[in-house]
Amino acid sequence: MTATAKAALAAAALTVNAFVYGVSWWPFRALQSHGVHPLWATAITYGFAVLCLSAFQPRAWRGFIKHPALWWLVLAAGLTNIGFNWAVTLGDVVRAVLLFYLMPAWVVLLAWPMLGEKPTRGALLRLGLALTGVVIVLKTPSSPWPVPESLPDWMALMAGFSFAMTNILLRKLNHTPGESRMLAMFGGGALVAIIAAVLGMALGMVNALPAPQLSWVALALLVSGIFLVANLALQYGAGHLSASATSLIMLSEVVFASVSSVVLGSAELSTRTLLGGALILLASLLSVLSFGKR
């Protein structure tokens, strides 16, 4: 396979991941309607994924034990998932996703010292376009600055930083077995969610897990299987593209989340949102065109 074909396949894989997570708010809200807090839903879906991976790829544990640095991936992936799932379930979907996608700013800051990827002028231009779009969408007439206004907002912001770190670590730990990296990501999603849920219960912020019912258990297991495929796609894409390119392609999640939430009646697209979204799409398009030139 040529380098161009590999880049195209990696970009397609990242788009699949962006679609899955862009519409993931719907099943998590469905689980919330059954009394399953997004932290417990995260723990269940990723815990089941760990069991599936352990059954089909038992050697993943050997690689995980052999490479202690994967614990950093456990933490980063875990914080990403609990923050994002909490934000899109209990907050405004479009706002949460856009705050999450301040991620490119974090990537530029982290990739230089951790990966030695000095941002090019083109990357900075695309980043500027994307962030300008985010600012336009978040700037409401009632607020002087586009700043987080609620716990879901802060969770989305934290998730974006953690996801940027996850992408950086996937590149930095590319020498480790792929199945071990996936185990670290799924294990992090389950472990960190359980810890956060228990702490949340102690603080009165999270309800106890309801009694198992076929309706919500089946949905949780289905979501787990889909996430398994999506994370495979993320690992492949992030492992074959630069951190800045990965973050820009993943911005398409904003479009998937916005369109799905509007179609299903959970959000409305204003002129401001459309204008900001157009700049974000333009940044992604320029990123794809840059692949072809290289």
N, C-alpha and C positions, 0 to 999 in steps of 0.2 A: 504494500500500500504506500502510495506517495505521501509526502509531507502535507501537500494540500488536501488530499483525501482524509488524512488523519485529523487535520484541523477542522475540516467540515464535519466529520463524524463526531468529534469532541464537542463542537458547537451545537450539533443536533441533540447530543446527550444532555447537555446543560439546559437546553430548551425544554426537554421532557421533564427534567427535574423542576424547572421553574413553573411549568404548567401544573404539576402535581401539587406543589406547595402553594401555588397561586389560588387553587380551588379548595385547598385543604380546610379552609375556614368552615365550609359547609358541613362536612361530617363531624367536625369538632363541636359545632353548634348543635348538631343533631344529638350528639352524645350529652352535651350540656342540658338539653331539654329532658333527658332521662335522669338527670341528677348527677351525671358524671363530670366532675370538675376537669378542666383541661389538663391539670397536672396529673390526675389519675389516668385520664385518657392517654396522655403521653407515655406514662409508665407502662400501661397495658400494651399499647401498640408496639412500643419498642422492646418491651420484655418478650413479647411473642416472637418478634423478629430475631432476637438473640437466640431463642430456643430453636427456631428454624435454621439459623446459620450454624449453630452448634451441631445440629443433627446432620446437615449436609456437608459442612466443612469443619469437622472437628479439629483439623490441624490449625485452624485460626487461633485457637487458644495457645498452641505452642509458640506461634509467632508473636502473640501478644505478650506472653511471659518473657520471651527472648528480648523484646524491645521495650524497656520500661518507659521510653519517651512517649509511647502511645497513650500514657495516662494523661498527657496534656491534651491529646485529641479527645479523650473521654470527657474532660472538663469542658472544653470549648464546644463540642457538639452537644453536650447536655444542656449547657446554658443557652445555646442557640434554640434548641427545641422547646424548652419550657417557656422561654421568653416569647418566641414567635407564636406558639399555640395559645398561650394565655392572651396575648395581645389581640389576635384575630378573632378569638372566641368571645371575649368580654368587651372589646373595644370596637371602634369604627374600623371596618375592614380596610378600606382604601388608605386611611390615615396611618393605620398600623403598618401596612406594607410599605408605604412610602418612607416612614421613619426607619423601618428595617433597612431600606435601601439607601440610607446614608452610608451603607457599607463600603462603596467605592472610596470614600474619603478615608475610611480606616485602612483599606487595603493599600492605598498609596503610602500611608504613613508606616505601615508594618512591613510591606514587601521590600522596601529599600534596605532597612537594617537587617532583616531576617533572611532575605533571599538574594540581596544584592541587585534587585531589579530597579534600576534608576528610571523614574518615569520619563518618557519621551515627551516632546512638545505635543504630538498628536494625542497621546494618552491624557495629558493635562487638559487639552481642548475638549476631548470627549467627556472627561470627568467634570469639567466646568459646565458643559451643556446639561449633563445629567443632574448635577446638584442645583443648577438654576431651575430646572423643571421641578425638582422636589420643593424648593423654596416657594415657587409660585403656587403649587398645590396647597402647601401647608399654611400659607399666609392668608388668614381670613380677615374680613373687615373688622371683626370684633377684637382681634389680637394685634398688638403692635409688632410682634415678632413671631416667626414660626417656631414655637418652642413646645416641648411636651407639656400637656395639661392634665394628665391623669396617670394612674398606675399602668394601664395598658400601654400608654405612650412610652413610659420609661422602660417597660418590658420589651417593647419593640426596638427601642434604641439599643438596649443591652444586647438583644438578640442579634442585631446587625453587626455590632462590634465583635461578638462571639463568632458569628458566621464568617466574618472576614478573617479572624484568627484560624477558624477551621480550614478555610481555603489555603491559607499560608502553610499550615501544618501538613495538609495533604501533599503539598509540593515538597516541603522540607523532609517529610517522612516517606517520600516516594520509593525509597529503597526497601521499605518493609513490605511484607506480604500483603497483597490487596485484601484478602479475606480477614487478615488481622486488623487492618485499618477499619474495615466495615464493622468488625466486632467492637472495636473501640467506639465507633460512632453510635451504633445501636445500644451498646452497653451504657454509654454516657447518657443517651436519651432516657433509658430506663432508670439508671441509678440516681442521676441528679434529680429526676422528676419525683422519685420516691422520697428522697431526702427533703426536697422542697415541699412536697405534699404533707409529710409528717410535721415539719416545722410550721406549715401553714395551718394545720389543724390545731396545733398547740397555741397558735396566736389567734385562733378564731376566724381565720381568713379563708379556710378551705373546709368544705364539708367532707364527712367520711364517705368512703366508697359505698354506693348502694348495693343491695342484694343483686346477684347475677340474674339477668333476664336474657332470653334468647335474642330479643330485638337489638339491644345495645351491645351485647357480647359479640354477636355476628358482625355488626358494623365495625366494631373495634378491630376484629381480626382481619376483616377485609381491608381496612385502612392500613393495617400493619403490612400486609402483603404488597400493597401498592407502594408504600414507603420503601420497602425493601428494593423494589425495582428502581425507584427514583434515586435512592442513594447509590446504587450501582452506577447509574448514569452520572451522578455528581462526581464520584470517584474517578471515573474514566475521563470525564471532561476536564476536571480541575487538575488531573495528573498530566494532561497533554497540552494545556494552554497556560499562558502566563497568568499570574494572579489578577492583574488589571483587566485582561481580556475576559477572564472568567466572571469577574464582578459585573462587567458591563453587559455581557450576554444574559446574566441572571436577572438583569433589570426587567426583562420581559415578564417576569412574575408580576410586576406592577400592573401590566396590561391584563393578564389573565385574572388577577384578583379583582380589578376594577370592573371588567366586563361581566364576570360571573356574578359579582355582588349586585350589579345593576339589573342584570337579567332576572335574577332571583328575588329582586325587590328589597335588598338589604342596604342599598346605597343609591345615591343620585349623583350623576356626573354634571358638574357645573362647567361654565366656560373656563373658569380658572383651572379646573382639573384637566380639562381637555388640552389647554395650552401647555400646562406643565408636562402632561403625559406625552405631548408631541415632541417636546425637547428631549425627554428621556428616550423615546423611540429613535429620534435622530441620532443620539449618542450611540445607541446600540447598533444602528445601521452603519454608522461610520466605523465602528469596531469590526463588524463583519467584513466591510470593504477592505479594511487594513489587512485582514487575513489573506485575501486574494492577492494583494500587492506583494506580501512577503512570500 
